[in-house]
Amino acid sequence: MKAAVLHEVGKPLVVEDVQVDDPGPREVLVRTIAAGVCHSDYHYMDGSWATDLPVALGHEAGGIVEAVGRDVTYLAPGDHVISCVSVFCGSCRNCLSGKPYLCEDIDSLERQAGEKPRLSQDGRIVHQGLGLAAFAEQMLLHEHALVKIRSDMPLDRAALIGCAVTTGVGSVIRTAAVEPGSTVAVIGCGGIGLSAISGAALAGASRIIAIDIHDHKLELAREFGATDGINAASVDPVATVLEWTGGGIDYAFEALGLKETCEQAFAMLRPSGTACVIGMVPEGEKIEIDAGELLDDRRLIGSNMGSNIFRVDMPRFVDFYLNGKLNLDAMISQRVPLEKINEAYADMLAGSVARTVITFDATA
């Protein structure tokens, strides 16, 4: 099969042939239909986060089950599925206490040393980025990396639920638990930021301020529920939020993964406000805040994939979309084949798109 493989940090992805093994007892082979181009993978491409090489990247995908291992009972060939990085063992302390997104035994679900790798080139292992490797014509995954969804859901939009929607909406309704009537700011209006805006609208926020440096993204944010927009390239976003709200926002969500914007999110809070960092800040980066402001009950928290219980959450998000409560159509800026993966990342870095989707099947 064809897959987009990273061989060297700082170099483009290479679309090339990779061998995929047959499913093991608890594994599922999925034909990938669509995969979203997310900034999280780029952190491994530019070295902001470390990973084993060579690695097939991609983690936000929708597809159709082709084959299952002998012990799989949850899925069958023909099922439509979404993949998720929050693979869960189901028996560790975090899984049993309602936090499967923080599974402590995720390594036990991978193939172990001495076993044939799931993906390989000439007998050498090709690692699976974030445990999935979705930029490929097929995915071979443990069954606990997949959720079954209804077959009338378009799989290119379902792919977005695999990361952007679950992370963004989940950070609002699960991690931060935004209350109706709250005021919210979202910094960064890419796929995850737009999803956080959608989540704030679903939660009943009274005011949703979108912050970005691109006017076209601020205009798009209004389609997702934003009531106001701030171009941070033109004005100080913190001073503007403080002025507009008369002293600060209840909740601020940082969807870029930058030190400066994390600090801005905290600085624009009112007393008892919460700043939630959704973006992947580079490994080792330190965030500085005024410790005195913690005495006013301000909180700085993180969110891992929207604190999801993805086999519960994702089917709900599918229903939300099909019932007109979740806007996914406008989030897709373009659909391109796998061969244009590097151009898709160039578009992402230029800020010209909200989300690009790699499509493997014209019926997606």
C-alpha atoms as one frame of an Amber mdcrd trajectory, in Angstrom:
protein
   0.000   0.000   0.000   0.986   3.664  -0.316   1.774   5.645   2.841   3.306
   9.018   3.692   6.508   8.273   5.604   8.839  10.589   7.527  12.435   9.379
   7.253  14.255  12.450   8.569  13.212  15.390  10.743  12.975  18.583   8.740
  12.475  16.762   5.453   9.256  16.312   3.437   7.099  13.240   3.781   7.719
  10.562   1.174   4.744   8.775  -0.372   5.974   5.238  -0.978   5.124   1.562
  -0.734   4.822   0.056   2.744   3.940  -3.529   3.583   1.038  -4.102   5.976
   0.670  -7.364   7.906  -2.458  -9.446   8.438  -4.557  -8.639  11.530  -3.515
 -10.229  14.798  -6.099 -11.648  17.257  -7.354  -8.221  18.503  -6.441  -6.193
  15.413  -8.506  -4.656  12.631  -7.510  -3.831   9.049  -9.210  -0.657   7.815
  -9.362   0.777   4.304  -8.702   4.463   4.792 -11.231   6.687   3.043 -10.206
  10.109   4.345  -7.624  11.597   6.718  -7.392  15.133   8.065  -4.152  17.114
   7.930  -3.557  18.147  11.550  -0.786  20.313  12.976  -0.016  17.653  15.601
   1.728  15.498  12.993   3.807  18.473  11.896   5.329  18.691  15.381   7.080
  15.404  14.591   8.069  16.567  11.126   9.825  19.694  12.416  11.280  18.051
  15.544   9.182  19.925  18.128   8.225  16.500  19.427  10.359  13.370  19.201
   9.333  10.138  17.493  10.935   6.944  16.220  11.869   6.916  12.541  10.881
   5.963   9.922   7.275   6.722  10.792   4.047   6.794   8.811   2.143   9.821
  10.063  -1.552  10.762  10.202  -4.048  10.212  12.999  -7.416  11.763  12.045
  -9.221   9.309   9.805 -12.407   7.627   8.716 -12.545   4.315   6.913 -14.203
   0.949   6.328 -13.236  -2.313   8.021 -11.739  -4.849   5.607 -10.736  -7.668
   7.972 -10.665  -8.468  11.687  -8.611 -10.753  13.916 -10.035 -13.937  15.386
 -10.800 -12.426  18.824 -12.474  -9.234  17.592 -16.191  -9.105  18.358 -16.917
  -5.346  18.344 -16.281  -4.827  14.613 -16.921  -6.731  11.381 -15.930  -6.247
   7.725 -17.958  -3.466   6.168 -18.318  -1.416   9.345 -17.643   2.299   9.059
 -15.181   3.523  11.663 -13.252   6.509  12.990  -9.749   6.104  14.373  -8.576
   7.792  17.578  -5.193   8.260  19.243  -6.799   7.631  22.649  -6.274   3.881
  22.433  -7.362   2.298  25.719  -6.593  -0.989  27.456  -9.806  -0.927  29.482
  -8.282  -2.344  32.664  -5.720   0.139  34.055  -6.496   2.616  36.848  -7.238
   5.514  34.505  -9.418   3.464  32.170 -11.415   2.129  35.107 -11.820   5.587
  36.674 -13.342   7.156  33.565 -10.179   8.551  31.980  -9.377   6.142  29.126
  -7.706   9.000  27.225  -4.920   8.718  29.828  -4.548   4.921  29.545  -1.492
   3.784  31.508  -0.976   0.533  29.610  -1.291   1.620  25.990   2.019  -0.080
  25.111   0.457  -3.473  25.804  -1.804  -2.949  22.788   1.158  -2.617  20.410
   3.015  -5.537  18.876   5.871  -6.519  21.143   9.571  -7.052  20.486  10.124
 -10.189  18.439   6.733  -9.995  16.772   6.375  -9.094  13.109   5.697  -5.344
  12.820   2.338  -4.125  11.608   4.011  -1.925   8.988   7.367  -2.555   7.354
   9.665  -1.877   4.394  11.924  -4.723   3.306  11.585  -6.324   6.731  12.381
  -3.137   8.674   9.716  -1.662  10.956   7.839   1.463   9.939   6.475   3.045
  13.088   2.872   4.192  13.337   2.598   7.903  14.063   0.601   8.473  17.262
  -0.110   4.757  17.110  -2.244   5.018  13.962  -0.462   5.917  10.671  -3.551
   7.292   8.939  -1.765   8.813   5.931  -1.927   5.410   4.280  -4.288   3.436
   2.099  -4.838   0.983   4.956  -4.585   1.111   8.753  -3.820  -1.927  10.908
  -4.899  -1.112  14.465  -5.877  -2.632  17.771  -9.660  -2.708  17.969  -9.531
  -0.260  20.901  -8.268   2.460  18.543 -11.537   2.448  16.595 -15.172   3.369
  17.059 -18.027   2.123  14.890 -20.299   4.796  13.423 -23.488   4.873  11.360
 -22.944   4.220   7.653 -24.836   7.300   6.445 -22.151   9.613   7.826 -19.832
  10.966   5.077 -16.390   9.647   5.950 -14.459  12.777   4.978 -16.414  14.685
   7.621 -16.257  11.745  10.024 -12.460  11.930   9.796 -12.540  15.402  11.383
 -14.265  13.928  14.408 -11.218  11.701  14.930  -9.173  14.609  16.287 -10.222
  18.211  15.608 -13.836  17.903  16.743 -13.230  15.561  19.654 -10.326  17.693
  20.885 -11.962  21.083  20.398 -15.532  20.330  21.430 -14.353  17.979  24.168
 -12.061  20.585  25.716 -15.117  22.818  26.159 -17.774  20.378  27.306 -15.646
  17.742  29.066 -12.323  19.273  30.194 -13.419  22.794  31.127 -17.154  22.045
  31.512 -18.261  25.462  30.264 -21.586  26.553  31.746 -24.456  28.147  29.809
 -24.162  31.928  29.761 -20.358  31.909  30.111 -18.053  34.160  28.119 -15.442
  32.349  26.017 -12.384  33.266  23.944 -10.682  30.904  21.503  -7.162  31.655
  20.291  -6.482  30.091  16.896  -9.190  29.343  14.337  -7.913  26.230  12.607
  -9.784  22.931  12.816  -9.392  22.519  16.577 -10.127  26.160  17.372 -13.233
  26.165  15.185 -14.347  23.004  16.968 -13.836  24.707  20.337 -16.018  27.548
  19.083 -18.652  24.987  18.078 -18.388  23.427  21.531 -18.876  26.800  23.210
 -21.967  27.398  21.098 -23.320  23.943  21.983 -22.631  24.664  25.662 -24.699
  27.842  25.498 -21.925  30.425  25.912 -23.328  33.958  25.776 -20.303  35.474
  24.041 -17.651  33.688  21.981 -14.639  35.742  20.920 -12.519  34.258  18.121
  -8.862  35.356  17.942  -6.596  34.810  14.943  -4.215  36.731  12.665  -6.157
  35.988   9.476  -9.363  37.887   8.724 -10.749  35.070   6.557 -10.503  32.684
   9.510 -12.275  35.155  11.762 -15.074  35.380   9.214 -15.246  31.585   9.076
 -15.371  31.434  12.882 -18.719  33.233  12.829 -20.171  30.307  10.867 -19.234
  28.093  13.822 -20.796  30.320  16.474 -18.326  33.127  17.230 -20.029  36.384
  18.184 -16.913  38.561  17.888 -13.502  38.462  16.244 -10.097  39.937  17.088
  -7.218  40.112  14.613  -4.208  39.692  16.892  -1.922  41.025  14.170  -3.641
  44.409  14.424  -4.441  44.869  18.119  -3.373  43.497  21.502  -5.791  40.578
  22.008  -5.494  40.597  25.809  -6.157  44.319  26.169  -9.040  44.066  23.718
 -10.703  41.153  25.520 -10.312  42.902  28.888 -11.870  46.054  27.457 -14.735
  44.309  25.668 -15.674  42.163  28.668 -15.142  44.725  31.403 -12.418  42.827
  33.173 -11.900  39.443  31.594 -13.327  36.284  30.098 -14.696  33.238  31.933
 -12.940  30.679  29.735 -10.072  30.984  27.272  -8.993  28.147  24.970  -5.555
  28.112  23.345  -5.594  26.089  20.114  -2.168  26.882  18.641   0.367  25.312
  21.014   2.526  28.438  21.425   4.069  29.810  24.624   2.946  33.372  23.880
  -0.670  32.492  23.204  -0.870  30.211  26.257   0.235  33.148  28.377  -2.247
  35.418  26.624  -5.082  32.974  27.356  -4.320  33.148  31.077  -3.856  36.931
  31.053  -7.327  37.583  29.597  -9.174  35.739  32.380 -11.459  37.296  34.938
 -11.119  36.141  38.584 -12.165  32.463  38.836 -11.633  32.132  35.086 -10.089
  29.098  33.405  -7.525  28.990  30.600  -7.384  25.624  28.814  -4.399  24.754
  26.630  -5.484  22.497  23.756  -2.536  22.964  21.385   0.639  20.858  21.541
   3.255  23.182  23.012   6.776  22.058  21.955   8.421  19.594  24.319  10.387
  21.316  27.067   8.750  24.721  26.555   7.913  26.606  29.769   4.821  28.769
  30.202   5.156  31.818  32.478   2.217  33.293  34.368   1.832  35.830  37.174
   1.589  33.617  40.257  -0.250  36.349  42.135  -3.191  35.962  39.787  -3.671
  32.410  41.033  -4.838  33.948  44.324  -7.868  35.229  42.419  -8.829  31.624
  41.674  -7.659  31.775  38.064  -6.802  28.362  36.625  -4.455  27.149  33.895
  -5.300  23.617  32.766  -4.398  21.253  29.961  -6.565  18.955  27.879  -5.644
  15.605  26.379  -7.768  15.043  23.257 -10.712  16.800  24.872 -10.755  14.408
  27.864 -12.671  12.094  25.567 -14.451   8.817  26.025 -14.343   8.431  22.291
 -16.636   5.421  21.839 -19.311   7.484  23.586 -18.454  10.934  22.262 -17.791
  10.306  18.575 -21.130   8.663  17.720 -22.795  11.618  19.453 -20.832  14.071
  17.322 -21.895  12.138  14.229 -25.515  12.547  15.313 -24.924  16.250  16.004
 -23.633  16.716  12.457 -26.445  14.768  10.809 -29.000  16.671  12.920 -27.550
  20.038  11.885 -26.058  20.892  15.289 -22.384  20.637  14.287 -20.855  22.392
  11.285 -18.250  20.176   9.619 -18.796  21.063   5.965 -17.302  24.553   6.273
 -14.266  23.226   8.138 -12.959  21.392   5.058 -11.072  23.922   2.942  -9.886
  21.433   0.342  -9.678  17.737  -0.478  -6.455  16.457  -2.037  -4.882  13.063
  -2.847  -2.129  11.575  -0.706   0.492  12.603  -3.268  -0.135  16.252  -2.328
   0.433  15.778   1.413   3.434  18.121   1.544   1.554  20.840  -0.324  -1.258
  20.396   2.201   1.147  21.063   5.045   2.502  24.127   3.249  -1.051  25.460
   3.009  -1.589  24.775   6.712   1.568  26.630   7.706   0.600  29.575   5.495
  -2.706  29.834   7.334  -4.708  29.636   4.123  -6.869  26.658   5.179  -8.944
  25.557   8.144  -8.540  21.835   7.432  -7.312  19.883   4.441  -8.588  16.342
   4.039  -6.617  13.670   2.215  -9.065  11.509   0.287  -8.369   7.962  -0.839
 -11.805   7.248  -2.293 -13.952   9.466  -4.503 -17.081   8.267  -2.670 -15.920
   9.754   0.651
